[in-house]
């Protein structure tokens, strides 16, 4: 297990929030200089390898595992595909948590669900159902997520106070009724909202 492969694994897990050089150095037990050297080596390997779609973006003092810019049209097509129109159980659970607990970080969502939610969060961002609402004050400056205006419009909500009562939902869960707050509504989803390409925006930043 090389330093470069360890960095690759960490970047994959932290998702679009990325990770700072100091935190990465701490996890690897290396100096920031050695860590940055390994990061650079991995970035150069991705850039020179025509068989990989991966790339590393440096945004501020954070490093993010992303896809190369030339894959943007393909990813945009995926986001608009009727096949990917409906949200998975995992995405619906994630959306429910964000709606009730916002603003909330991906790590906090992971802790509530007990599993990684990076993929679901990215899907919800692509569908413009959740968006960045700020960052945590502290190490790592994790992104805080909340629901969007599109989310409010789609579910006919004037305010978050109109969400179903959380205590009622807990009672329904206890009776082993379906967990998804929005499942029935999403079965009727026929159109995608206007999409913005995440990779393009990251490249521009």
Secondary structure, DSSP 8 states (H G I E B T S, - for coil): --HHHHHHHHHHHHGGG-EEHHHHHHHHT--HHHHHHHHHHHHHHHHH-TT--EEEEEETTEEEEEE-GGGHHHHHHHHH-GGG-S--HHHHHHHHHHHHH-SEEHHHHHHHHTS--HHHHHHHHHTTSEEEEEE-SSTT--EEEEE-HHHHHHTT-SSGGGS--HHHHHHHHHTT----SSHHHHHT---------HHHHHHH-
